[in-house]
Amino acid sequence: MQDHYKVLIVGGGTAGLTVAARLAETPNFTSASSPTIGIIEPSDKHYYQPLWTLVGAGVYPKEETERNEADFIPHGADWLQDFADAFDPDNNTVTLRSGKAISYDYLVMAAGIQVDWDKIPGLKESVGKPGTGVVSNYDYHTAESTWQAISNFRGGNMLFTEPDTAVKCGGAPQKIMYLADDALRRQGVRYNSNILFCTPKTAIFGVQKYKEALERVVARKGLEPKWQHILRSLDPAKREATFEHQGENVVINYDMIHVVPPMSSPDFIKRSPLANEAGWVEVDKYTLQHTRYSNVFGLGDNSSLPTSKTGAAIRKQAPVVIDNLLAASQGRPLEHHYDGYTSCPLVTGYGKLILAEFDYDGNPQETFPFDQSQERYSMYVLKKIGLPRLYWHGMLRGRA
């Protein structure tokens, strides 16, 4: 560990490692004898979280999604295995939880999103626990409990929730619902099961083209949306979920409930000078440069960017951060812009997927020469096999 780095990256997740790997490939930027890149990341494990939907559906074991963090730290970078605790951007320093202060020329904020399990009374102590009926795909340690609950389901109310906060992978709350419907049909218990989607929204998706396609999926499967329903508390002993609906409390009994917990910017960012009023790292939505500190850039889930928080978005954001950071360091104008591209592979059943891709304005930005709003087996294979390989061997290596 050094006291100073040319580029200090906070976060060794998808965004942080992608930026580090690409910077490490930049000619004359790094040196093995004196690393110019520092990566602050406390965890010794790295997870491919988009696959947790398929873990929850019984397709993969959770171990398939886990790797050692050390295997993805690029040559020319130091791994600072500690927590970022405080920021002093006026003096270009980050203080670690251990008390050590690290200075930088440029700072890249890529700390991800915070999962607030404790914001819903009754959730943290019950999720993934046998006999509670409460499951969630949003944690490595609980994703398999979703499949255990689905495969043992014998009828009744099955609820799927979505919070009124930002979430990573905005389509994930409904993907597992479509897979559960398929599973119950295979198990022969769908006829005596009610599947409810409890969401604060008033529509199944925000982009019209994919919204229309998903409405057809919901109708075909006989699913019951509960619009403007926000989960506020759980009573696992009674198997009751309390929702806020237009200012009133509504109690719904469940036999199984898949909960997507509230999420927010990490607390250490919320209390820092880098945050906007909502707590996110405040960056220009096109250049990804901080709006008040010119040597700070941000991307991924911790940023204020008004787009879905996905790995696909990071794949497009990372080159913009690197190109503009290098331009800033050389006194050149920041000419590279991010258009808000994001992608949501919407699994609609086993062997079926709608690949939604769009920009800031909700305009489809599709990759393939066919209508991606149609359910396709080929896109399911892309999700199941192609994208994980692209992630481990491409993005995290700076090659895609």
N, C-alpha and C positions, 0 to 999 in steps of 0.2 A: 504494500500500500504506500502510495506517495502522498505528499501534502498538496500537490497541485496537478491538475490535468488540463490539457487543452480542451477536451470535451468531457464533461461529467454527465452521465446518464442516470437518472433516478428511476429505477425499475428494470428488472431483468425478465419481464414477461415478453409477450409477443412484440410489442412496440419497441421496447428497449433493446432486445437482442437483435431485432431486424435492423434497427439503426446502427447498432454497434458493428454488426457483421458487414454492412455496406460501407461504413466508414473505414473499417479495417482493410477493405479491398481498394480503398482510394490510394493511388500511387503517392508515395512519399509522405503519407499522413501518419503512419504508425512506425514504431520501432520496438523490436523485441527486447532490446536492452533497457529502454526507457519508455514504457507505455504512455501513450498520449490520451488514451480513453480509459475512464473509470466507470464502472457499472455498480451502482448501489442496489443490492438485492439481498434480503435476509434469507430467503428460502433456498434450501438445497435441492428442491425438486421443481420440475417444470411440467406443466400440464397442457395438453391439447384439449381445451374445454369444449369446443364445438362437438366433440364426439360423445360428450356426456348424455346427450339426448338418446343416442343409440345404446349407450350403457343402460340407461333407464328403461329401454325397450327390449333388453335382453339380447341385443345383437353382438355386443362386445363385452368382455370383462373390463373392469375399470383399470386394471394394470396396463392395458393397451394404450392408455392415454398419458402415462407417466414416464418421464425420463429424468436423468440427473442433470441439474442445472450446469454443473461443471463441464459437461460434454458440449455445451453450446456457447461458452465464453470464447470469443475469437482471439486468435493470436494478435498481440499488440494491444490487448485490453487487460486491465486489472479488475478482478472481482472483489468488491468491498462488501463482504458478507455481514451487513449491518442494516439497521433501519435509518432512514433519513428522519431527522427529528425537527430541525429548524432551518429556515432559509433567511439569508441576508443578501438579497440580490443587489443592494446598493454597494456592497463590498465583495460581491462575487464569491460567496461562501455558503456551504451547506454543512451543518453540524449533525454528526451522527449520534445515535442514541448512546453510544459509548463515550461521547463527549468530545471526540476528535473533530476538528474543523477541516474541511477539504475545500480548497479554492479552485477556481476554474476560469477559463477564458470564455467558454460557452457551456450553457446548461441545457439539457434536453429532459423535459418532464414526460415520463412514460410510466407512471406509477399505477395505472389501472384504475379499477373501481372498487369501492368498499361495499361488502355485502353486510347489511344491517339486520342480522337475524333477531336481535333483541328488540327491534322496533314493533314487533307483533307479539303481544303477550301470549304465552302458551306455545310459541313456535320453537324457540331455541332448545327447550328441554324435551321436546317431543319428536322433532323431525328425525326420521330414520329409525326411531325406536320401535321394536316389535310391540304389536298390540295397540298402537296409537292411531294407525291409519294415516299418519302424517308423513309425507315423503317430499323429496325435492331433488331435482337433477343439478342443482346449482352448487354442489360441493362434491369433491372426489369421494368423500367418505359416506355420502348418503345416496349417491346416484343409483347404486345397485338395489337399495331398498325400494326404489320405485318399481323395478321389475318384480321384485318379490311380492309387492302388494298387488300389482296388476295380474301376475300369473296365479295368485291365490284368490282372486276376486270371484265371488259367487253371486253377485247381484246387489242392487241398491243404488245409492247416490255416489257418483264419482265426480269430484269437483276439481277444476283446474283454475288457478288464480293468476292474476297479473297485478303488480303494484302500480300506484300512481306516481312512480318515480322513474328516472332513467334506469334502464337495465342493459346488461350486456347481451347481445343477440336478441333483438326485440321479437323475433319470431319463435324463439324457443318455448315460451309459455304455451303456445298452441300446438307446436309440433308433437309433443309427447301425447297430447290429447288425441290427435289423429291416429297415432300408433297404438294407443290404448284401445281405441275403438276397433281397430283391426284385430288386436289380440283377443278382445272379448268375443268377437265374432268367431274366431278360431276355437275358442274355449267353449263356445255354445252358450254363453251367458249374457250376450248382448241384449236379448229380448226382454230380460227383467232388470236391465241396468239403465239408469238415467245419467247421461254425461252432460255436465254443466260447465260452461266457460264463463268465469266471473272476472270481468275486466272493467277498469274505469273508463274505457273508451266507448264510443258509440258506433264503431265500425270494426270489422275484423282486420283490416289493414289500411294503411294510409295512402297507398298508391293505387289509383283507380283500376288499372289493368289487372293487378294481382288481387285486388279486393274482389272484383267480380268473379275471378276464378275461385277464390277461397270461399266465397258465399255459396258457390255451387257445391263445393266439397262439404261444407257444413250442412247444407240441405240434404245432400245424398246420404250422409252418415246419420242424419237425425239428431244432431247435436243441438243443445239448447244454450244459446248465448244469454248471459245476464249482464246487460249493458249498465254502465255506471255503478258497478259494484266493487267496492274497495275493501279488501280484507283488513279488519281492525284487530281481531283477537280470535284465539282458539280455546276451546275447552275440550281437550282430548278425552277426558273421563266421560263426558256426555256425547262426544263426537259431534260437537256443535261449532260452527264457524259463524262469527258475527261480522257482517259487512255494513259499510256505510253506503246507503243508496239515496241520493238526493237529500242529504241531511238527516235521514232517518236510519236507525239501526234495523237490520234485517238478519234474522238467525236462520241458517240453513243446516240441516242435519247432513252428515256425510258418513259413508262407509270407508271411503278413501279420499284424501285431498292432497293434490300436488300443489305445493306452495312455491311461488316465485317470490323471494323475500324482497323488501325494499332495498334500494341501493343508493349510494351517494358518493361524492368525491371523498377520498381518504381524509381523515381528520387532520393529519399533519399538513395537508394542502389547504384545507378550509381555513386554518388559523394563520396561514402564511400571507405575505404581501403579494404572492403570485396569483391569488384567487380573485375571482369576480364575486359579485354579491351572492351568487348561488353556490359558491365554493369551488368551482372548477377553475383550472388553469386558464387564464384569459388570453386567448390567442386570436390573431386575425384569421378569419375562416378560409382565406385563400392562401396566404403565405405561410401560415402556421407559426409566425413569429409572435412573441408576446407583445401585447399592445402597449406596454409601458417599459419593458426592459428589452432592449434590442439584441442582447446576447443570450436571450432565453427563447427556446422553442418548445412547443408542446404538441403531442399527438396521442391518438388512442383514447381509451376510456376516460382518462383523467382530464381531458381537454374540454373546452367550452364549445367545440365544434357542433353545430346543429345538424348532426346526422346520426344514423344508427351506429351503435358502438359494436363493431364487428372486426374480426381479423381481416376480412376482405378490405374494409376501409383502411386499416393500418397498412396493408400492402400498397395502397395507392398514396397514402400520406407519407410514408417513410422516404421515398425518393425526393419528395418536395422539401421535407425537412433538411435532408442532406445537401441537396443542391443549393438551397437558400442559406443554410449555415455556412457552406463553403464560400458562397458569394459574399456574405456579410464579412467573413474573415479576410476577404481579399478586397474589400471596399467596393464591390460591384453591386448594382441594383438587384433586388430579389425578383427575378423574372418568372420563376416557376410557381404555378398556382394549382391548388387542389379544388376540384369542382364539386366535392361532396359525395363522390362515388361511394356506394356501399353495396353489399350483397347480402341477401338472406336466403340460404337454401332451405326452402319450406318443405320439410318432409310431410307428406300427406297420407302416408301409409307405408307398409313394408313394400319396397320396390317402386315407390312413387314419390316424385319430388317436383315442386315448382321452384325454379331458380329466379328469384326476384333480384334485379340489379337496377339501381336508379341513382340520381344525383340529388343535389340540394333542393331542386325544384320539383322533385318527384317524377322527373322524366326518365323513362326506362333507358338504361345504358347496357343493353344486352350483348353478351360475348359471342353467342352462337347464332348461326344463320337460320334460326327457326323461332317459332313463338314460344318463349320460355314460360309463359303463363299456363301452358298445358302441362299436366302431370306426365312425367316421363321416367322410365326405368333407367335410361342412360344417365340422367341427372342424379338419380339416387346412387348409382355406382360411383359417380364423381364425388358425391358427399361421403360415401362409405369408404372408398379406397383412394381416389385420386387426390382429394384435398388434403387428407392427412399426410400423404407422401410429399406433396408440394410444400406443406408446412415444415415438416422435419428436415427435409433434404434440400428445400429451396429457400423459403423465406428466412428461416433461422440461420442459414448459411450465407445469406446475402446474394443468392442466385436467382431469386424470383420476386 
